[in-house]
Amino acid sequence: MDTSEQVQTPEEDFELPQEMTAELTQQRRSQGRIIFDRFVRNRVATIGAVFLIILVICCLFIPFIPGHNSPNAVGQTTPFAGISWQYPFGADNLGRDTFARAMIGGRISLLVALSSMLISILLGTLIGALAGYYGGWIDNILMRLTDTILTIPLYLLLFVLSATFADGTPTSVIFLIAIFGWTTSARLVRGEFLALKQREFVQAAATIGARGPRLMFYHILPNAAGPIIVNATLLVGSNIILESVLSFFGFGVSIPIASWGSMINQGRDYFDSSPLLILIPGILIFLTVLSCNLVGDGLRDALDPHMTER
């Protein structure tokens, strides 16, 4: 017998049926799709994300709709007008459209929260990366600076600085919140860098010549992106509260520019006659911050590398 006839090639030994190969190819998913599927399975986080998307769309486009495009126009209707089809949230003490003011106020509040979050995340990531990667005296200086800022009463400091330097515009409030909002991000990124720089893939990258910024931002930082994204989501909610508190006490966005905090400030004197002037921006703040926290919790679970597929 010819022994060559009994020898099978590796391709013949491991060849799969065409139907099975197509099924396996269809089931293969990218990492982004896996994260998305994990997040969607969290119904509470999905509801929070849907609410935020709807809120952003409303705040962006409703102020352009005829009839709701003049949030600061006085005398559009009778003062303290009730809820109607034309004015879904009624009117304030000056006859202004509360619905339009709530949407334009949401645009300002979200703009301040998102912009200050981006600046804080960028600054905190840079400081935390430098401290965690280099260590030594650089770590000591940067972390002692972070600890010093954390010991200062935040609201008192912001009140003083806002009264001294801010001019009541959204831009000044954004930078005022951002320059003191990076501390949590810095400590988080530092901890991630301290843990990741000892991993095998970082040492392997160093052996082939990766040094300094390339090793920090090309190899280590992408693996720390999950906690940074979650922290950014939670920071949006805390910045909304911070901006609202500043505007409520007159240290944030100044009148006549509407924000949720300034709307509560203006409506507190008329709570007995028109409680909606306080309840509407207050409920919007509550739902927005709650949704941001729910989305943050959902992202934390979805980005957890130890999560197993079910």
C-alpha positions, 0 to 999 in steps of 0.5 A, spaced: 500 500 500 502 506 498 503 510 504 502 517 501 495 515 500 494 515 508 497 521 509 492 527 509 494 534 509 493 539 515 488 543 511 484 536 510 484 535 517 481 541 520 477 543 514 470 546 516 463 545 513 462 552 509 455 553 513 459 552 520 464 557 517 459 562 515 456 562 522 462 563 526 464 569 521 457 572 523 458 571 530 465 574 530 464 581 533 468 587 534 470 589 541 466 596 540 460 591 538 461 587 544 461 593 549 455 596 545 451 590 547 453 589 554 451 597 555 444 595 551 443 589 556 443 594 562 436 597 561 437 602 566 443 605 563 439 605 556 434 609 559 438 614 561 442 614 555 435 615 551 433 621 555 440 625 554 439 624 547 432 626 547 434 632 551 440 634 547 436 634 541 430 638 544 435 643 547 439 644 540 433 645 536 426 647 539 429 654 540 429 655 533 422 653 532 417 659 531 413 661 537 419 658 542 425 662 539 424 668 543 426 666 550 428 673 553 422 676 550 417 680 555 410 680 555 409 674 550 403 672 554 400 674 561 404 673 567 404 666 570 400 664 564 398 656 566 400 650 561 397 650 554 398 647 548 402 654 545 406 654 552 407 647 555 410 650 561 406 656 562 409 663 563 414 666 568 412 673 572 414 677 566 410 673 561 416 669 558 415 662 555 418 658 560 418 652 555 423 656 551 427 658 557 428 651 559 430 649 553 435 655 552 437 654 559 439 647 558 443 648 552 447 653 556 447 648 562 449 642 558 454 647 554 458 649 561 458 642 563 460 638 557 466 644 556 468 644 563 468 636 563 473 636 557 478 641 559 478 637 566 479 631 563 484 633 558 488 637 564 487 631 569 489 626 564 496 629 562 497 631 570 496 624 572 499 621 566 506 624 568 505 623 575 504 615 574 509 614 569 515 618 571 514 617 579 519 620 583 519 628 585 515 629 579 509 625 582 510 628 589 510 635 586 503 634 582 500 629 587 501 634 593 498 640 588 492 635 587 491 634 595 492 641 596 486 643 591 482 638 594 483 640 601 480 647 599 472 648 600 470 648 593 464 652 593 467 657 597 473 658 593 468 658 586 464 664 589 470 668 591 473 667 584 467 668 580 465 675 584 472 677 583 474 675 576 468 672 572 464 676 568 457 672 568 458 669 561 458 662 560 465 662 558 468 664 564 464 659 568 467 654 564 474 655 565 472 657 573 469 650 573 474 646 569 481 649 573 478 646 579 475 640 576 481 636 574 483 633 581 479 626 581 481 625 573 488 626 575 488 621 581 484 616 577 489 616 571 495 616 576 493 610 579 491 606 572 498 608 570 502 606 576 498 599 575 499 599 567 506 601 566 508 594 570 504 590 565 508 585 560 505 589 553 508 595 556 515 592 558 515 589 551 514 596 547 520 599 551 524 593 549 523 595 542 525 602 543 518 606 545 520 611 550 517 617 553 510 620 550 510 614 545 510 609 551 505 613 555 500 616 550 500 610 545 501 604 549 498 605 556 493 611 555 488 607 551 488 601 556 486 606 561 481 609 557 475 605 560 475 609 567 477 615 564 470 615 560 466 613 566 469 618 570 468 623 564 460 621 564 460 622 572 463 629 571 458 632 567 453 631 572 457 634 577 458 640 573 451 641 572 450 641 579 456 646 580 453 650 575 446 651 577 449 652 584 453 658 582 448 661 578 442 660 583 447 664 588 448 669 582 455 667 581 455 663 575 451 665 568 448 672 569 441 674 567 438 675 562 442 669 560 438 663 562 440 657 565 437 652 570 440 655 576 438 662 574 431 660 572 430 657 579 433 663 582 428 668 579 423 663 580 424 662 588 420 669 589 414 666 586 413 659 588 407 660 592 403 663 585 407 659 580 411 653 583 412 650 576 418 656 575 422 652 580 419 645 579 421 645 571 428 647 572 429 643 578 426 636 575 430 637 569 437 638 573 435 632 577 433 627 571 439 630 567 444 628 573 441 622 574 441 619 567 449 621 567 450 617 573 446 611 570 450 612 563 456 612 567 454 606 571 453 602 565 459 604 561 463 602 567 460 595 567 460 595 559 468 597 559 470 592 565 475 587 561 473 582 567 465 581 564 464 575 561 459 574 555 452 570 557 
